[in-house]
Amino acid sequence: MPQHKSAKTRVRRNARREDINTARKSRIRSAVRAMTEATAAGDAKAAEAQLRKTTAEVQRGVSKGVLQKNTAARTVSRLTKAMKKLSA
């Protein structure tokens, strides 16, 4: 257990940040899953709308420090590629 006041504060803040980051990662994973399901269903219109939402969520994760930039770029690239394949 932390003894110093600042260390106790850090424990509380870290727990709070962990909850926020976990929720944010979960939102990103859910958006990616929804996009994958939309492309698997073959619905180009729904997939296009979902791609926009997913891309925004992933980029928000990068700006908040939850995802690494290259990981996000790879994810968006793969989803966009699947979208293009569906609409072609």
MDTraj code that builds the backbone (N, CA, C; nanometers):
import mdtraj as md
import numpy as np

residues = "MET PRO GLN HIS LYS SER ALA LYS THR ARG VAL ARG ARG ASN ALA ARG ARG GLU ASP ILE ASN THR ALA ARG LYS SER ARG ILE ARG SER ALA VAL ARG ALA MET THR GLU ALA THR ALA ALA GLY ASP ALA LYS ALA ALA GLU ALA GLN LEU ARG LYS THR THR ALA GLU VAL GLN ARG GLY VAL SER LYS GLY VAL LEU GLN LYS ASN THR ALA ALA ARG THR VAL SER ARG LEU THR LYS ALA MET LYS LYS LEU SER ALA".split()
xyz = np.array([
    [0.0840, -0.1189, 0.0000],
    [0.0000, 0.0000, 0.0000],
    [0.0879, 0.1244, 0.0000],
    [0.0474, 0.2234, -0.0756],
    [0.1254, 0.3467, -0.0788],
    [0.1132, 0.4221, 0.0533],
    [0.2217, 0.4870, 0.0906],
    [0.2245, 0.5600, 0.2166],
    [0.2115, 0.7112, 0.1957],
    [0.2721, 0.7601, 0.0897],
    [0.2698, 0.9039, 0.0645],
    [0.1364, 0.9456, 0.0038],
    [0.1010, 1.0690, 0.0322],
    [-0.0262, 1.1216, -0.0177],
    [-0.0303, 1.1205, -0.1705],
    [0.0792, 1.1599, -0.2333],
    [0.0828, 1.1642, -0.3802],
    [0.0713, 1.0240, -0.4395],
    [0.1294, 0.9254, -0.3732],
    [0.1215, 0.7872, -0.4213],
    [-0.0214, 0.7345, -0.4095],
    [-0.0898, 0.7717, -0.3021],
    [-0.2297, 0.7305, -0.2856],
    [-0.3161, 0.7923, -0.3952],
    [-0.2892, 0.9194, -0.4248],
    [-0.3625, 0.9885, -0.5314],
    [-0.3373, 0.9199, -0.6644],
    [-0.2124, 0.8833, -0.6894],
    [-0.1766, 0.8160, -0.8143],
    [-0.2504, 0.6831, -0.8295],
    [-0.2635, 0.6093, -0.7218],
    [-0.3353, 0.4815, -0.7269],
    [-0.4797, 0.5052, -0.7692],
    [-0.5433, 0.6069, -0.7097],
    [-0.6815, 0.6390, -0.7457],
    [-0.6915, 0.6831, -0.8912],
    [-0.6016, 0.7710, -0.9329],
    [-0.6052, 0.8221, -1.0703],
    [-0.5781, 0.7119, -1.1717],
    [-0.4832, 0.6249, -1.1399],
    [-0.4520, 0.5150, -1.2317],
    [-0.5711, 0.4217, -1.2486],
    [-0.6411, 0.3950, -1.1403],
    [-0.7594, 0.3086, -1.1480],
    [-0.8672, 0.3733, -1.2343],
    [-0.8859, 0.5030, -1.2164],
    [-0.9858, 0.5753, -1.2944],
    [-0.9480, 0.5761, -1.4430],
    [-0.8213, 0.6022, -1.4742],
    [-0.7750, 0.6033, -1.6137],
    [-0.7872, 0.4642, -1.6755],
    [-0.7589, 0.3623, -1.5960],
    [-0.7696, 0.2249, -1.6463],
    [-0.9129, 0.1945, -1.6887],
    [-1.0085, 0.2365, -1.6084],
    [-1.1495, 0.2152, -1.6425],
    [-1.1867, 0.2874, -1.7715],
    [-1.1414, 0.4112, -1.7842],
    [-1.1726, 0.4904, -1.9031],
    [-1.1100, 0.4278, -2.0268],
    [-0.9826, 0.3882, -2.0158],
    [-0.9128, 0.3289, -2.1301],
    [-0.9725, 0.1945, -2.1696],
    [-1.0138, 0.1157, -2.0713],
    [-1.0766, -0.0137, -2.0995],
    [-1.2068, 0.0064, -2.1752],
    [-1.2853, 0.1036, -2.1321],
    [-1.4120, 0.1328, -2.2000],
    [-1.3868, 0.1801, -2.3425],
    [-1.2842, 0.2625, -2.3595],
    [-1.2528, 0.3149, -2.4925],
    [-1.2077, 0.2020, -2.5857],
    [-1.1229, 0.1115, -2.5363],
    [-1.0783, -0.0028, -2.6168],
    [-1.1960, -0.0916, -2.6535],
    [-1.2869, -0.1090, -2.5601],
    [-1.4053, -0.1906, -2.5849],
    [-1.4913, -0.1298, -2.6946],
    [-1.5082, 0.0030, -2.6914],
    [-1.5846, 0.0718, -2.7959],
    [-1.5197, 0.0538, -2.9321],
    [-1.3875, 0.0604, -2.9353],
    [-1.3150, 0.0431, -3.0614],
    [-1.3351, -0.0985, -3.1141],
    [-1.3186, -0.1971, -3.0274],
    [-1.3359, -0.3372, -3.0694],
    [-1.4777, -0.3633, -3.1175],
    [-1.5758, -0.3049, -3.0493],
    [-1.7156, -0.3229, -3.0902],
    [-1.7407, -0.2613, -3.2270],
    [-1.6818, -0.1449, -3.2514],
    [-1.6990, -0.0784, -3.3808],
    [-1.6353, -0.1600, -3.4924],
    [-1.5171, -0.2142, -3.4664],
    [-1.4486, -0.2969, -3.5668],
    [-1.5301, -0.4228, -3.5941],
    [-1.5843, -0.4822, -3.4893],
    [-1.6658, -0.6029, -3.5052],
    [-1.7911, -0.5731, -3.5876],
    [-1.8559, -0.4609, -3.5601],
    [-1.9760, -0.4225, -3.6354],
    [-1.9423, -0.3998, -3.7820],
    [-1.8274, -0.3400, -3.8082],
    [-1.7836, -0.3168, -3.9458],
    [-1.7581, -0.4493, -4.0166],
    [-1.6939, -0.5417, -3.9482],
    [-1.6649, -0.6734, -4.0051],
    [-1.7939, -0.7479, -4.0370],
    [-1.8902, -0.7390, -3.9468],
    [-2.0191, -0.8053, -3.9694],
    [-2.0934, -0.7428, -4.0868],
    [-2.0848, -0.6112, -4.1001],
    [-2.1524, -0.5425, -4.2108],
    [-2.0923, -0.5837, -4.3446],
    [-1.9604, -0.5971, -4.3498],
    [-1.8978, -0.6392, -4.4756],
    [-1.9263, -0.7858, -4.5041],
    [-1.9316, -0.8672, -4.4000],
    [-1.9609, -1.0098, -4.4186],
    [-2.1035, -1.0298, -4.4690],
    [-2.1944, -0.9423, -4.4265],
    [-2.3336, -0.9516, -4.4699],
    [-2.3501, -0.9054, -4.6141],
    [-2.2512, -0.8308, -4.6643],
    [-2.2563, -0.7850, -4.8025],
    [-2.3359, -0.6573, -4.8222],
    [-2.3671, -0.5892, -4.7136],
    [-2.4447, -0.4647, -4.7214],
    [-2.3486, -0.3464, -4.7359],
    [-2.3303, -0.3001, -4.8592],
    [-2.2312, -0.1955, -4.8867],
    [-2.2679, -0.0633, -4.8206],
    [-2.3960, -0.0294, -4.8205],
    [-2.4390, 0.0992, -4.7645],
    [-2.4160, 0.1028, -4.6126],
    [-2.4552, -0.0045, -4.5459],
    [-2.4352, -0.0115, -4.4009],
    [-2.2865, -0.0173, -4.3672],
    [-2.2112, -0.0889, -4.4490],
    [-2.0673, -0.1006, -4.4249],
    [-1.9979, 0.0343, -4.4407],
    [-2.0424, 0.1125, -4.5374],
    [-1.9818, 0.2441, -4.5589],
    [-2.0088, 0.3363, -4.4403],
    [-2.1317, 0.3341, -4.3915],
    [-2.1659, 0.4162, -4.2750],
    [-2.0878, 0.3697, -4.1522],
    [-2.0778, 0.2390, -4.1366],
    [-2.0065, 0.1838, -4.0218],
    [-1.8566, 0.2123, -4.0316],
    [-1.8030, 0.2137, -4.1536],
    [-1.6605, 0.2440, -4.1721],
    [-1.6287, 0.3839, -4.1206],
    [-1.7168, 0.4791, -4.1488],
    [-1.6961, 0.6157, -4.1010],
    [-1.6935, 0.6202, -3.9482],
    [-1.7893, 0.5518, -3.8857],
    [-1.7956, 0.5499, -3.7390],
    [-1.6731, 0.4813, -3.6793],
    [-1.6349, 0.3694, -3.7406],
    [-1.5218, 0.2925, -3.6901],
    [-1.3921, 0.3712, -3.7026],
    [-1.3728, 0.4346, -3.8162],
    [-1.2519, 0.5140, -3.8376],
    [-1.2428, 0.6263, -3.7347],
    [-1.3535, 0.6922, -3.7100],
    [-1.3551, 0.8004, -3.6111],
    [-1.3199, 0.7477, -3.4725],
    [-1.3749, 0.6332, -3.4369],
    [-1.3498, 0.5743, -3.3050],
    [-1.2029, 0.5343, -3.2904],
    [-1.1474, 0.4753, -3.3946],
    [-1.0068, 0.4332, -3.3914],
    [-0.9154, 0.5554, -3.3808],
    [-0.9430, 0.6588, -3.4574],
    [-0.8606, 0.7799, -3.4530],
    [-0.8705, 0.8480, -3.3165],
    [-0.9883, 0.8433, -3.2573],
    [-1.0052, 0.8998, -3.1232],
    [-0.9197, 0.8216, -3.0238],
    [-0.9136, 0.6901, -3.0428],
    [-0.8295, 0.6068, -2.9567],
    [-0.6825, 0.6432, -2.9679],
    [-0.6394, 0.6759, -3.0889],
    [-0.4997, 0.7168, -3.1095],
    [-0.4731, 0.8491, -3.0391],
    [-0.5626, 0.9442, -3.0563],
    [-0.5407, 1.0761, -2.9969],
    [-0.5444, 1.0711, -2.8444],
    [-0.6166, 0.9755, -2.7889],
    [-0.6246, 0.9618, -2.6436],
    [-0.5144, 0.8722, -2.5880],
    [-0.4339, 0.8118, -2.6774],
    [-0.3215, 0.7309, -2.6313],
    [-0.3559, 0.5870, -2.5997],
    [-0.4716, 0.5405, -2.6433],
    [-0.5128, 0.4031, -2.6155],
    [-0.4558, 0.3081, -2.7202],
    [-0.4497, 0.3541, -2.8447],
    [-0.3956, 0.2746, -2.9546],
    [-0.2699, 0.3410, -3.0084],
    [-0.1794, 0.2565, -3.0580],
    [-0.0611, 0.3089, -3.1242],
    [-0.0984, 0.3504, -3.2660],
    [-0.0291, 0.4499, -3.3165],
    [-0.0615, 0.5076, -3.4472],
    [-0.0567, 0.4034, -3.5590],
    [0.0474, 0.3218, -3.5617],
    [0.0618, 0.2231, -3.6690],
    [-0.0450, 0.1145, -3.6614],
    [-0.0808, 0.0748, -3.5413],
    [-0.1858, -0.0249, -3.5227],
    [-0.3176, 0.0274, -3.5765],
    [-0.3466, 0.1519, -3.5457],
    [-0.4706, 0.2137, -3.5930],
    [-0.4710, 0.2250, -3.7445],
    [-0.3579, 0.2645, -3.8013],
    [-0.3484, 0.2788, -3.9464],
    [-0.3700, 0.1440, -4.0145],
    [-0.3121, 0.0399, -3.9581],
    [-0.3278, -0.0946, -4.0142],
    [-0.4737, -0.1402, -4.0066],
    [-0.5379, -0.1146, -3.8950],
    [-0.6780, -0.1530, -3.8772],
    [-0.7671, -0.0815, -3.9772],
    [-0.7507, 0.0494, -3.9882],
    [-0.8323, 0.1286, -4.0801],
    [-0.8061, 0.0856, -4.2239],
    [-0.6802, 0.0583, -4.2553],
    [-0.6442, 0.0153, -4.3902],
    [-0.7131, -0.1156, -4.4265],
    [-0.7117, -0.2097, -4.3357],
    [-0.7754, -0.3396, -4.3617],
    [-0.9259, -0.3257, -4.3784],
    [-0.9868, -0.2432, -4.2955],
    [-1.1313, -0.2237, -4.3051],
    [-1.1688, -0.1524, -4.4346],
    [-1.0888, -0.0541, -4.4726],
    [-1.1143, 0.0187, -4.5973],
    [-1.0987, -0.0738, -4.7168],
    [-0.9975, -0.1585, -4.7108],
    [-0.9732, -0.2554, -4.8184],
    [-1.0924, -0.3500, -4.8327],
    [-1.1450, -0.3959, -4.7204],
    [-1.2621, -0.4845, -4.7230],
    [-1.3832, -0.4115, -4.7797],
    [-1.3963, -0.2836, -4.7459],
    [-1.5074, -0.2023, -4.7959],
    [-1.4979, -0.1857, -4.9471],
    [-1.3779, -0.1564, -4.9969],
    [-1.3569, -0.1391, -5.1409],
    [-1.3865, -0.2690, -5.2154],
    [-1.3452, -0.3795, -5.1571],
    [-1.3686, -0.5109, -5.2180],
    [-1.5182, -0.5396, -5.2269],
    [-1.5912, -0.4959, -5.1263],
    [-1.7357, -0.5181, -5.1223],
    [-1.8080, -0.4342, -5.2272],
    [-1.7661, -0.3090, -5.2427],
    [-1.8354, -0.2194, -5.3352],
    [-1.7931, -0.2400, -5.4804],
    [-1.6824, -0.3097, -5.5028],
    [-1.6346, -0.3318, -5.6406],
    [-1.7084, -0.4443, -5.7111],
])
top = md.Topology()
chain = top.add_chain()
for i, resn in enumerate(residues, 1):
    res = top.add_residue(resn, chain, resSeq=i)
    for name in ("N", "CA", "C"):
        top.add_atom(name, md.element.get_by_symbol(name[0]), res)
traj = md.Trajectory(xyz[None], top)
